[in-house]
Amino acid sequence: MTGKADPDKPAAKTVRPANKRGVARLAAVQALYQMDVGDAPLTSVVSEFTAFRLGKEIDGAQYRDADEQWFKQILAGVVEDQKFLDPYIHTALTEDWPLKRIDSLLRAILRSGSYELLRRRDVPAKVIISEYIDVAKAFFEDDEPGLVNGVLDRLAHELRDSELGDKKPGGAS
């Protein structure tokens, strides 16, 4: 994977404007990345983001308002379910790209999307997949958004096949 990956500075590409849940998803991915690389505890990261980032101005850039509860639910859910989510994500990846080989930021995106597919049945799978593709596009310019699409689509067909009702990845029905 060779795309741009700076979790504090999303790529300057034009993407759809995010709604409050979309902003919460983006912030959750950034927070999970921070927890992963900085070994920061959940409570301090949530406090930092809610006090200083969500809807605030940082270094001249105005962060959008986010659905704070959605942000907190994604973070807490990923942390709580990570031991279940990681092996599940691993099975959706190719053998030559195990989860431990995936960039930390991309892992955060896959974990967040997988958590929502598993636990947020009130949100359509196609919406979740689309939202996390947009998050990936905010950080990466190469193949990573396609990887996010493929992995989350495979997981959605395993977790919510009756909801999707279309062909499975790879042309099988």
C-alpha positions as CSV (number, residue, x, y, z in Angstrom):
1,M,0.0,0.0,0.0
2,T,1.6,3.3,-1.1
3,G,-1.1,6.0,-0.6
4,K,-0.9,9.1,1.6
5,A,-1.4,8.2,5.2
6,D,-1.3,11.1,7.7
7,P,-4.2,10.7,10.1
8,D,-3.9,14.3,11.3
9,K,-4.0,15.8,7.8
10,P,-6.4,14.1,5.4
11,A,-5.5,14.3,1.7
12,A,-6.6,17.4,-0.1
13,K,-9.1,15.5,-2.4
14,T,-12.6,16.6,-2.9
15,V,-15.0,14.2,-1.3
16,R,-18.7,14.4,-0.4
17,P,-19.4,16.7,2.5
18,A,-19.7,14.7,5.6
19,N,-22.7,14.7,7.9
20,K,-22.3,14.6,11.7
21,R,-22.0,10.8,11.7
22,G,-19.5,10.9,8.9
23,V,-17.4,13.3,10.8
24,A,-17.7,11.0,13.9
25,R,-16.5,8.1,11.8
26,L,-13.5,10.1,10.5
27,A,-12.7,11.2,14.1
28,A,-13.1,7.7,15.4
29,V,-10.6,6.4,12.9
30,Q,-8.1,9.1,13.8
31,A,-8.6,8.3,17.5
32,L,-8.2,4.6,17.0
33,Y,-5.0,5.3,15.1
34,Q,-3.7,7.5,17.9
35,M,-4.5,4.7,20.4
36,D,-2.7,2.2,18.3
37,V,0.5,4.1,17.5
38,G,0.7,6.1,20.8
39,D,-0.6,3.3,23.1
40,A,-3.0,5.9,24.5
41,P,-5.9,4.7,26.7
42,L,-9.5,5.0,25.4
43,T,-10.6,7.5,28.1
44,S,-7.8,10.0,27.5
45,V,-8.3,9.9,23.7
46,V,-12.1,10.4,24.0
47,S,-11.5,13.3,26.4
48,E,-8.9,14.9,24.0
49,F,-11.2,14.6,21.0
50,T,-14.3,15.9,22.7
51,A,-12.5,18.8,24.4
52,F,-10.1,19.9,21.7
53,R,-11.0,18.5,18.2
54,L,-14.7,17.8,17.5
55,G,-16.1,21.0,16.2
56,K,-13.0,23.0,17.2
57,E,-10.4,25.1,15.4
58,I,-6.9,23.6,15.4
59,D,-4.0,25.4,13.7
60,G,-6.3,27.5,11.7
61,A,-8.4,24.6,10.4
62,Q,-12.0,24.3,11.6
63,Y,-13.0,20.8,12.4
64,R,-16.7,20.0,11.7
65,D,-19.2,19.2,14.3
66,A,-19.5,15.5,14.9
67,D,-22.1,13.2,16.5
68,E,-20.2,12.9,19.7
69,Q,-22.2,9.9,20.9
70,W,-21.7,8.0,17.6
71,F,-17.9,8.8,17.9
72,K,-17.8,7.4,21.5
73,Q,-19.9,4.3,20.5
74,I,-17.6,3.4,17.6
75,L,-14.5,3.8,19.8
76,A,-15.8,1.8,22.7
77,G,-17.3,-0.8,20.4
78,V,-14.1,-1.4,18.5
79,V,-12.1,-1.6,21.7
80,E,-14.6,-4.0,23.3
81,D,-14.9,-6.2,20.2
82,Q,-11.4,-6.0,18.8
83,K,-10.4,-9.6,19.7
84,F,-13.4,-10.7,17.7
85,L,-13.1,-8.2,14.9
86,D,-9.4,-8.7,14.0
87,P,-9.7,-12.4,13.2
88,Y,-12.8,-11.7,11.2
89,I,-11.1,-8.9,9.2
90,H,-8.1,-11.2,8.7
91,T,-10.3,-13.8,7.0
92,A,-11.5,-11.2,4.5
93,L,-8.0,-10.2,3.5
94,T,-5.8,-12.2,1.1
95,E,-3.2,-14.5,2.5
96,D,-0.3,-12.3,1.4
97,W,-1.8,-9.3,3.3
98,P,-2.6,-10.4,6.8
99,L,-4.1,-7.8,9.2
100,K,-0.8,-7.3,11.1
101,R,0.8,-6.2,7.8
102,I,-1.8,-3.6,7.1
103,D,-1.0,0.1,7.9
104,S,-2.3,1.2,11.3
105,L,-4.6,3.8,9.8
106,L,-6.1,1.3,7.4
107,R,-6.6,-1.1,10.3
108,A,-8.5,1.5,12.2
109,I,-10.8,2.1,9.2
110,L,-11.4,-1.7,8.8
111,R,-12.0,-2.1,12.5
112,S,-14.5,0.7,12.6
113,G,-16.4,-0.4,9.5
114,S,-16.4,-4.0,10.8
115,Y,-17.7,-2.9,14.1
116,E,-20.6,-1.0,12.5
117,L,-21.4,-3.9,10.2
118,L,-21.5,-6.3,13.2
119,R,-23.2,-4.2,15.8
120,R,-25.1,-1.3,14.1
121,R,-27.9,-3.2,12.4
122,D,-29.9,0.1,12.4
123,V,-27.5,1.4,9.7
124,P,-27.7,-0.2,6.2
125,A,-24.6,-2.1,5.3
126,K,-24.2,-0.2,2.0
127,V,-24.2,3.1,3.9
128,I,-21.5,1.8,6.3
129,I,-19.3,0.6,3.4
130,S,-19.8,3.9,1.5
131,E,-18.9,6.0,4.5
132,Y,-15.7,4.1,5.2
133,I,-14.7,4.2,1.6
134,D,-15.0,8.0,1.9
135,V,-12.9,7.9,5.1
136,A,-10.2,5.9,3.3
137,K,-10.3,8.4,0.4
138,A,-9.7,11.2,2.9
139,F,-6.3,9.7,3.8
140,F,-5.2,7.5,0.8
141,E,-4.9,8.2,-2.9
142,D,-4.0,4.7,-4.2
143,D,-5.6,1.3,-3.8
144,E,-6.6,1.5,-0.2
145,P,-10.2,2.7,-0.7
146,G,-10.7,-0.3,-3.0
147,L,-9.3,-2.6,-0.3
148,V,-11.7,-1.1,2.3
149,N,-14.5,-1.6,-0.2
150,G,-13.6,-5.3,-0.8
151,V,-13.0,-6.2,2.8
152,L,-16.1,-4.5,4.1
153,D,-18.2,-5.9,1.3
154,R,-17.0,-9.5,2.0
155,L,-17.8,-9.0,5.7
156,A,-21.2,-7.5,4.9
157,H,-22.1,-10.5,2.9
158,E,-21.1,-12.8,5.8
159,L,-22.8,-10.7,8.5
160,R,-25.8,-9.3,6.6
161,D,-26.3,-11.4,3.5
162,S,-30.1,-11.3,3.7
163,E,-30.0,-7.5,3.8
164,L,-27.8,-7.1,0.7
165,G,-29.7,-9.6,-1.4
166,D,-27.3,-9.3,-4.3
167,K,-24.4,-11.3,-5.6
168,K,-21.5,-12.1,-3.4
169,P,-18.0,-10.8,-4.1
170,G,-16.2,-12.8,-6.8
171,G,-19.4,-13.4,-8.9
172,A,-21.0,-16.1,-6.7
173,S,-24.6,-15.8,-5.9
